[in-house]
């Protein structure tokens, strides 16, 4: 294990919490004996170039400071490699950190966990979702045409419209921002016709409020839309909320935070290794970042990421 690691910082994450988190995280990592190079994420393209250089130079780990959006950028560099990813969760939602059992909004504690695991086991492997345009094109790809990776949930339909509205809001943060965005989107609520093609060839055509494809359990700061998803089973959990009226949606919505919505008669779930997802006039989001319009092709890639997170017992199914 090399003692040289890279701290990847988004100073604007969580309305400035990224910048505040960087110093205690840096101090804790250095106190643990690591030599730390810091890369700032002021400009995504330049930051990615610098991080790729650090990985190519043999950095011992990439540690992302920020929210799920920052993790999404980091995944573009380390997914499919042997370089482990550490997460100092200092963003708005922090859902990947929650899923992995990491401290949230406690940068010193998160850095100590990161350092301890890096010295001890070097991390564990988890699955990731990988997305391309449904026609094999570039709809969901990044610069250079590479596929997009995600760790939490791919959202489409009502939830992606909520995500879009929530990203435009600057007054609130976290769960309350998304609660308010949901209420605002209800005024224009309309189910849309979806077509899902699962890995066994089954085709599901349904008018749905939303379809969420989970590698992890939650999005939006703790909304457990795919509550039974695991990051170590080689499968995606698909949650389909069917054609329901506003009153039903309002009643079901609070149950999402505990994951108890999955037994509602309007909710159907599937597990699949891959999925073709299509619906008109619908945008996909993953890890809170826009992917582009459907159709999208999604697959689970087992063990695609080495992550500096504690071993956690798999929940029963």
TALIN-V20756 format. One record per backbone hydrogen bond with DSSP energy under -0.5 kcal/mol. NH is the residue of the N-H (numbers start at 1). CO is the residue of the C=O. E is the energy in kcal/mol with one decimal. If there is no record, write none. Layout:
nh co e
NH CO E
NH CO E
//
This chain:
nh co e
5 3 -0.6
5 35 -2.7
6 61 -2.7
7 37 -3.3
8 6 -0.6
8 63 -3.4
9 7 -0.7
9 39 -3.0
10 65 -2.1
11 9 -0.6
13 10 -1.4
15 12 -0.9
16 12 -0.6
17 13 -0.8
17 14 -0.7
18 13 -2.2
19 11 -1.3
20 16 -1.6
21 17 -2.3
22 18 -1.3
23 19 -0.8
24 20 -0.7
25 21 -1.8
26 22 -2.8
27 23 -2.7
28 24 -2.2
29 25 -2.2
30 26 -2.4
31 27 -2.6
32 28 -1.2
33 30 -1.8
34 29 -2.0
35 3 -3.0
36 34 -0.6
37 5 -2.6
37 35 -0.5
39 7 -3.2
41 9 -2.8
47 43 -2.9
48 44 -2.6
49 45 -1.9
50 46 -2.2
51 47 -2.5
52 48 -2.7
53 49 -1.8
54 50 -2.0
55 51 -2.5
56 52 -2.5
57 53 -1.8
58 55 -1.5
59 54 -1.8
60 4 -3.7
62 84 -2.5
63 6 -3.3
63 61 -0.5
64 62 -0.6
64 86 -2.8
65 8 -3.6
66 64 -0.6
66 88 -2.0
71 67 -2.0
72 68 -2.4
73 69 -1.7
74 70 -2.3
75 71 -2.5
76 72 -0.9
76 73 -0.7
77 73 -0.5
77 74 -1.6
78 74 -2.2
79 75 -1.9
80 304 -3.3
81 78 -2.2
84 60 -0.6
85 306 -2.4
86 62 -2.8
88 64 -3.2
89 87 -0.8
89 103 -0.7
90 66 -2.7
90 88 -0.7
91 66 -0.8
98 94 -1.9
99 95 -2.5
100 96 -1.9
101 97 -0.5
101 98 -1.3
102 97 -2.7
105 89 -2.5
110 106 -2.6
111 107 -2.4
112 108 -2.1
113 109 -2.3
114 110 -2.5
115 111 -2.8
116 112 -2.6
117 113 -2.4
118 114 -2.3
119 115 -2.1
120 116 -1.9
121 117 -0.9
122 117 -3.1
123 117 -0.5
124 307 -2.2
126 305 -2.6
127 231 -3.3
128 301 -1.4
129 150 -2.9
130 299 -2.7
131 148 -3.2
132 297 -2.3
133 137 -1.3
134 295 -2.3
136 133 -2.7
141 138 -1.3
142 146 -2.1
145 142 -2.2
146 143 -0.6
148 131 -2.3
150 129 -2.4
154 213 -2.8
155 153 -0.6
155 285 -2.9
156 211 -0.8
157 283 -0.6
158 209 -2.6
159 156 -0.5
161 157 -2.0
162 158 -2.2
163 159 -2.4
164 160 -2.3
165 161 -2.4
166 162 -3.4
167 163 -2.5
168 164 -0.9
168 165 -0.8
169 165 -0.7
169 166 -1.0
176 173 -0.7
177 173 -0.7
177 174 -0.5
178 174 -1.5
179 175 -2.2
180 176 -2.1
181 177 -2.2
182 178 -2.3
183 179 -1.9
184 180 -2.0
185 181 -2.3
186 182 -1.6
187 183 -0.5
187 184 -0.9
188 185 -1.3
189 186 -1.3
192 208 -2.4
194 206 -3.2
195 278 -2.4
196 204 -3.0
197 276 -2.2
198 196 -0.6
198 202 -2.6
199 274 -0.7
201 198 -1.8
204 196 -3.2
204 202 -0.5
205 203 -0.6
206 194 -1.7
206 204 -0.5
208 192 -2.9
208 206 -0.7
209 241 -2.9
209 242 -0.6
210 241 -1.4
211 156 -1.8
212 239 -2.6
213 154 -2.8
214 212 -0.6
214 237 -3.8
215 152 -2.7
215 213 -0.5
216 152 -3.1
219 223 -1.7
223 219 -2.5
224 222 -0.9
224 256 -1.6
225 223 -2.2
226 217 -2.3
227 224 -0.9
229 226 -2.1
236 272 -3.2
237 214 -2.6
238 236 -0.6
238 270 -3.1
239 212 -2.9
239 237 -0.5
240 238 -0.5
240 268 -3.3
241 210 -2.3
241 239 -0.6
242 240 -0.7
242 266 -3.3
243 207 -0.8
244 242 -1.0
249 245 -2.4
250 246 -2.6
251 247 -1.7
252 248 -2.5
253 249 -2.5
254 250 -0.7
255 252 -1.7
256 253 -2.0
257 254 -0.8
258 255 -1.0
259 255 -1.1
260 255 -1.4
261 255 -0.6
262 259 -0.9
263 260 -0.9
264 261 -2.1
267 264 -2.1
268 240 -2.6
270 238 -2.0
272 236 -2.0
275 298 -2.9
276 197 -2.2
277 275 -0.5
277 296 -3.0
278 195 -1.7
280 193 -0.6
282 279 -0.7
284 292 -2.8
285 155 -2.4
286 289 -2.6
287 153 -1.3
289 286 -2.1
291 284 -3.4
292 284 -1.1
294 282 -2.8
295 277 -0.6
296 277 -2.4
297 132 -3.0
298 275 -3.2
299 130 -2.0
300 273 -2.8
301 128 -3.1
302 300 -0.7
304 301 -1.3
305 126 -2.0
307 124 -3.2
307 305 -0.6
308 85 -3.1
309 307 -1.6
//
